[in-house]
Amino acid sequence: MDKSRWQRRVALVEAIYSEFLCPQLKHPIGLEEWTDFEKKVFQNYLENKNKYIKLLNTYLKEGWEIDRLNTIASSILLEAISEFNSLNTPPNILIEQSVKTAKNYCGENEYKLINGVLENCLKNGAVNN
């Protein structure tokens, strides 16, 4: 059975989460099952991780940085920005899918943070490769 686009995004969040915790991991589990979609987004993430982290830090409350967030929340944000830059996915789709992922995998109210950060970051055109 083919995976839905949301399931593919969740797989990317899992891969980013794994790489975030273990940076020497450059070939995620399940890579052989990935389509061009996952490969392009993950490659973009690897090439731009530090830039994206700096960008996200500017959209968090003063005194907060991405490393203070739950790692899965950080991974969701990084997946959305990487997909936006590599595939030009419309911001409203990325925000909706990221909120859905957060509601399924994060703490009770973390989806609100993800929604707010992506709303400001993606819709205001702050993310450019």
C-alpha positions in Angstrom: 0.0 0.0 0.0 1.3 3.4 -0.9 1.9 5.8 1.9 -0.1 9.0 2.1 1.8 12.3 1.8 1.2 12.8 5.6 2.8 9.4 6.3 5.8 10.4 4.2 6.1 13.6 6.2 6.0 11.7 9.5 8.7 9.4 8.2 10.8 12.5 7.4 10.1 13.9 10.9 11.3 10.6 12.3 14.5 10.7 10.2 15.2 14.3 11.2 14.6 13.4 14.8 17.1 10.5 14.6 19.7 12.7 12.9 19.1 15.5 15.4 19.9 13.0 18.2 22.7 11.2 16.3 24.2 13.6 13.7 26.6 11.0 12.3 23.5 9.1 11.1 23.3 10.2 7.4 21.3 7.3 6.0 18.0 6.9 7.9 16.3 3.6 8.5 13.9 2.8 5.6 15.8 4.9 3.1 15.4 2.1 0.5 11.6 2.7 0.6 11.9 6.4 0.1 10.6 8.2 -3.0 12.2 11.3 -4.5 9.9 13.3 -2.2 11.6 12.1 1.0 15.1 12.1 -0.5 14.9 15.7 -1.7 13.5 17.0 1.6 16.0 15.1 3.8 18.9 16.1 1.6 17.8 19.8 1.9 17.5 19.4 5.6 21.1 18.0 5.9 22.5 20.8 3.7 20.7 23.6 5.5 20.2 22.4 9.1 22.2 25.1 10.8 20.7 27.8 8.7 17.2 26.6 9.5 17.9 26.3 13.2 19.1 29.9 13.3 16.0 31.0 11.4 13.7 29.2 13.7 15.4 30.7 16.7 14.4 34.1 15.5 10.7 33.1 15.6 10.7 31.7 19.1 10.0 33.8 22.2 12.9 35.8 23.5 15.3 33.7 25.5 14.1 30.5 23.7 16.1 28.5 21.2 15.1 25.4 19.3 17.2 23.2 21.6 14.8 24.0 24.4 11.9 22.5 22.5 10.8 18.9 22.6 13.0 17.2 19.9 10.0 16.0 18.0 8.6 19.5 17.8 11.9 20.8 16.5 11.9 18.0 13.9 8.4 18.9 12.8 9.5 22.5 12.3 12.7 21.5 10.4 10.8 19.1 8.1 8.3 21.8 7.2 11.0 24.4 6.4 13.0 21.8 4.5 10.0 20.8 2.4 9.1 24.4 1.7 12.5 25.1 0.3 13.1 21.9 -1.6 9.6 21.4 -3.1 7.9 24.7 -2.8 4.9 23.1 -1.0 2.3 25.8 -0.1 2.6 27.1 3.4 -1.0 26.4 4.3 -0.5 22.7 3.5 2.7 22.5 5.5 1.1 24.2 8.5 -1.9 22.0 8.5 0.1 18.8 8.1 2.6 19.9 10.8 -0.2 20.7 13.2 -1.7 17.3 12.5 1.7 15.6 13.2 2.1 17.6 16.4 -1.3 16.7 17.7 -0.4 13.0 17.2 3.2 13.0 18.5 3.7 16.0 20.8 2.5 17.3 24.1 -1.0 18.6 24.5 -0.5 22.2 23.4 2.7 22.1 21.3 0.7 22.2 18.1 -0.1 25.8 18.9 3.6 26.7 19.0 4.3 24.9 15.8 1.3 26.6 14.1 2.5 30.0 15.3 6.1 29.6 14.3 5.3 28.2 10.9 2.6 30.8 10.3 5.1 33.6 10.9 8.1 32.0 9.2 6.5 30.5 6.1 3.7 32.9 5.3 5.9 36.0 5.9 8.4 34.7 3.3 11.2 34.5 5.8 12.4 31.1 4.4 14.4 31.3 1.3 17.1 29.0 0.0 
